[in-house]
Amino acid sequence: MSLYAWLMLASLTGPLALSFDQKVAFYKHWKGLFIGIAINALLFISWDSWFVKQGVWGFNPDYVWATRWARLPIEEWSFFVVVPYASVFIYACSNAYFPSLKKSSTSIKYWNWVVIVALLFALPFFVDRLYTLVNFVLAILLLSYLTFVVKPVWMRSFWIAYFIHLIPFILINGILTGAVTSSPVVWYSGHEIIGIRFITIPIEDFVYALTGLLLPIYIMEKIQAKA
């Protein structure tokens, strides 16, 4: 298997095996979760394919299979199922073991404002960087909609899961961006990103991780609330 495929398999194995744990019972969330993952994948695969066409990023053939669908290797398609699944699993675990976290909090509302304002402040300086622009705009729109319109009680639980999930995120994304290989599995055009990196990870990826986790959680929670 390719390096990218091994990373996806490793990312999925633990969360999938523990999905039937009695306390977390993650399998009970599958209906809403997979609808959320499907919508999330539809958005980001379209974005991903377009970015490859525009030369924003690409994939090193030494570390991925040759087969491409919509310009993307098979491993990249699996990314948009595996990573949201594993990430939302962390959210479910935090809710199961610390149920008091899933309550509204005024401080979290202010934290949302801080993130939105920070992204709005940075945006005008990087409108010529395609990945930065699209990434920041999507995060601002989603976070603003949830903060000012939906006002969900689970935002505190989301933020805790987000910061916890950064641990495996940094590990996996670090490998993908070249932390342990002679060249990155996924390369980025220096003209389309700010250029600030954490280890080898472009800073924009941390904003993408926010949107990529928040959207499927919102859809999952909305479907479960209706049920």
PLY file of the C-alpha trace (Angstrom):
ply
format ascii 1.0
element vertex 227
property float x
property float y
property float z
element edge 226
property int vertex1
property int vertex2
end_header
0.00 0.00 0.00
1.03 3.61 -0.42
2.19 5.71 2.53
-0.97 7.82 2.29
-3.15 4.68 2.36
-1.33 3.36 5.44
-1.97 6.66 7.21
-5.68 6.49 6.43
-5.89 2.88 7.61
-4.11 3.72 10.85
-6.39 6.71 11.42
-9.57 4.65 10.99
-8.65 1.44 12.83
-8.86 2.70 16.40
-12.05 4.81 16.16
-13.84 2.12 14.15
-12.88 -0.66 16.60
-14.02 1.47 19.55
-17.26 2.59 17.93
-19.09 -0.23 19.71
-17.79 0.66 23.17
-20.82 0.63 25.49
-20.24 4.06 27.00
-19.53 5.94 23.77
-21.78 3.80 21.48
-20.58 5.77 18.49
-22.44 3.46 16.10
-25.70 5.02 17.33
-24.59 8.30 15.73
-23.86 6.75 12.35
-26.99 7.88 10.51
-26.50 11.58 11.19
-22.73 11.24 11.05
-22.59 9.69 7.58
-25.01 12.26 6.19
-22.74 14.93 7.67
-19.66 13.25 6.23
-21.31 13.00 2.78
-22.20 16.70 2.71
-18.77 17.62 4.05
-17.09 15.43 1.41
-19.19 16.91 -1.41
-18.00 20.39 -0.47
-14.35 19.62 0.14
-13.77 17.14 -2.69
-15.10 19.76 -5.13
-12.80 22.34 -3.55
-9.89 19.89 -3.53
-10.26 18.95 -7.19
-10.49 22.59 -8.24
-7.40 23.49 -6.21
-5.41 20.71 -7.88
-6.49 22.10 -11.26
-5.38 25.59 -10.17
-2.03 24.30 -8.90
-2.74 25.26 -5.29
-1.52 21.82 -4.23
-0.78 18.40 -5.62
0.24 14.85 -4.70
3.63 13.19 -4.83
3.31 10.06 -7.03
5.93 8.31 -4.89
3.48 8.14 -1.95
0.03 7.67 -3.55
-1.54 5.20 -5.96
-1.63 6.18 -9.62
-5.42 5.96 -10.00
-7.11 9.37 -10.05
-10.77 10.35 -9.78
-11.51 14.01 -10.50
-7.73 14.67 -10.37
-7.51 13.21 -6.85
-5.82 9.96 -5.78
-8.04 7.34 -4.15
-6.37 8.00 -0.80
-7.50 11.63 -0.92
-11.09 10.52 -1.43
-10.78 8.26 1.61
-9.41 11.21 3.59
-12.82 12.90 3.54
-14.44 9.87 5.14
-11.72 8.66 7.49
-10.63 11.97 9.00
-14.14 13.32 9.78
-15.11 9.91 11.21
-12.07 9.77 13.48
-12.40 13.44 14.45
-16.10 13.30 15.32
-15.34 10.13 17.31
-13.20 12.31 19.61
-16.17 14.67 19.98
-18.45 11.74 20.87
-15.95 10.45 23.44
-15.71 13.84 25.16
-19.52 13.96 25.36
-19.76 10.41 26.70
-17.13 10.76 29.40
-17.73 14.42 30.25
-21.44 15.05 29.59
-21.41 18.33 31.51
-19.31 19.82 28.72
-22.27 19.67 26.35
-23.92 22.72 27.84
-24.11 26.30 26.62
-21.42 28.65 27.85
-21.23 32.43 27.49
-17.44 32.28 27.43
-17.55 30.00 24.38
-19.73 32.53 22.56
-17.05 35.16 23.19
-14.37 32.73 22.04
-16.29 32.25 18.79
-16.32 36.02 18.34
-12.57 36.20 18.90
-11.91 33.56 16.22
-14.30 35.21 13.74
-12.78 38.67 14.28
-9.23 37.31 14.00
-10.02 35.65 10.67
-11.83 38.78 9.40
-8.85 40.93 10.39
-6.37 38.65 8.60
-8.45 38.12 5.47
-7.77 41.46 3.64
-4.02 40.86 3.83
-4.21 37.54 1.98
-6.94 37.91 -0.64
-4.35 37.04 -3.29
-3.68 33.62 -1.68
-6.36 31.27 -2.97
-6.16 28.60 -0.25
-6.04 31.21 2.51
-8.94 33.18 1.03
-11.34 30.28 0.46
-10.39 28.57 3.72
-10.86 31.66 5.88
-14.13 32.69 4.19
-15.70 29.24 4.71
-14.65 29.18 8.36
-16.00 32.70 8.95
-19.35 31.90 7.30
-19.89 28.62 9.14
-18.77 29.88 12.53
-20.81 33.09 12.17
-23.93 31.16 11.17
-23.66 28.87 14.18
-22.76 31.68 16.59
-25.40 34.22 15.61
-28.21 32.12 14.09
-28.17 28.53 15.37
-26.56 29.21 18.78
-26.00 25.50 19.58
-25.45 24.41 23.18
-22.70 21.99 22.11
-20.09 24.53 20.99
-18.01 24.13 24.15
-17.85 20.39 23.54
-16.86 21.07 19.94
-13.94 23.32 20.90
-12.62 20.81 23.41
-12.81 18.06 20.78
-11.13 20.38 18.26
-8.11 21.02 20.45
-7.83 17.34 21.41
-8.05 16.26 17.78
-5.12 18.56 16.93
-2.81 15.93 18.47
-3.51 13.21 15.83
-4.05 15.96 13.25
-0.51 17.27 13.71
0.88 13.73 13.55
-0.94 12.69 10.37
-0.79 16.04 8.60
2.84 16.44 9.58
3.67 13.20 7.79
1.59 14.22 4.76
3.39 17.56 4.50
6.89 16.11 4.70
7.89 15.99 8.38
9.39 12.49 8.06
9.86 12.05 4.30
12.39 13.49 1.89
9.58 15.23 0.03
5.95 15.86 1.04
3.10 13.52 0.18
0.97 16.63 -0.40
2.75 19.76 -1.65
1.44 23.34 -1.53
2.15 26.20 -3.89
3.99 28.91 -1.98
1.99 31.53 -3.90
-1.35 30.33 -2.54
-0.63 30.13 1.21
0.59 32.60 3.81
3.81 30.66 4.25
3.70 30.27 8.04
4.01 26.62 9.02
3.79 24.64 12.24
6.58 22.13 11.72
5.69 21.39 8.06
1.94 22.09 8.25
0.63 25.32 6.62
-1.18 27.43 9.20
-4.28 27.42 6.97
-4.69 23.69 7.58
-5.61 24.39 11.20
-8.49 26.58 9.97
-9.52 23.87 7.50
-9.50 21.37 10.39
-11.95 23.61 12.23
-14.42 23.72 9.35
-13.92 20.07 8.46
-14.85 19.02 12.01
-17.53 21.60 12.74
-19.67 20.98 9.64
-20.28 17.22 10.11
-20.87 17.74 13.85
-23.49 20.41 13.11
-25.29 18.19 10.60
-25.10 15.15 12.90
-26.44 17.10 15.87
-29.23 18.65 13.80
-30.40 15.26 12.52
-30.24 13.71 15.99
-32.19 16.62 17.47
-34.97 16.09 14.93
-34.97 12.36 15.64
0 1
1 2
2 3
3 4
4 5
5 6
6 7
7 8
8 9
9 10
10 11
11 12
12 13
13 14
14 15
15 16
16 17
17 18
18 19
19 20
20 21
21 22
22 23
23 24
24 25
25 26
26 27
27 28
28 29
29 30
30 31
31 32
32 33
33 34
34 35
35 36
36 37
37 38
38 39
39 40
40 41
41 42
42 43
43 44
44 45
45 46
46 47
47 48
48 49
49 50
50 51
51 52
52 53
53 54
54 55
55 56
56 57
57 58
58 59
59 60
60 61
61 62
62 63
63 64
64 65
65 66
66 67
67 68
68 69
69 70
70 71
71 72
72 73
73 74
74 75
75 76
76 77
77 78
78 79
79 80
80 81
81 82
82 83
83 84
84 85
85 86
86 87
87 88
88 89
89 90
90 91
91 92
92 93
93 94
94 95
95 96
96 97
97 98
98 99
99 100
100 101
101 102
102 103
103 104
104 105
105 106
106 107
107 108
108 109
109 110
110 111
111 112
112 113
113 114
114 115
115 116
116 117
117 118
118 119
119 120
120 121
121 122
122 123
123 124
124 125
125 126
126 127
127 128
128 129
129 130
130 131
131 132
132 133
133 134
134 135
135 136
136 137
137 138
138 139
139 140
140 141
141 142
142 143
143 144
144 145
145 146
146 147
147 148
148 149
149 150
150 151
151 152
152 153
153 154
154 155
155 156
156 157
157 158
158 159
159 160
160 161
161 162
162 163
163 164
164 165
165 166
166 167
167 168
168 169
169 170
170 171
171 172
172 173
173 174
174 175
175 176
176 177
177 178
178 179
179 180
180 181
181 182
182 183
183 184
184 185
185 186
186 187
187 188
188 189
189 190
190 191
191 192
192 193
193 194
194 195
195 196
196 197
197 198
198 199
199 200
200 201
201 202
202 203
203 204
204 205
205 206
206 207
207 208
208 209
209 210
210 211
211 212
212 213
213 214
214 215
215 216
216 217
217 218
218 219
219 220
220 221
221 222
222 223
223 224
224 225
225 226
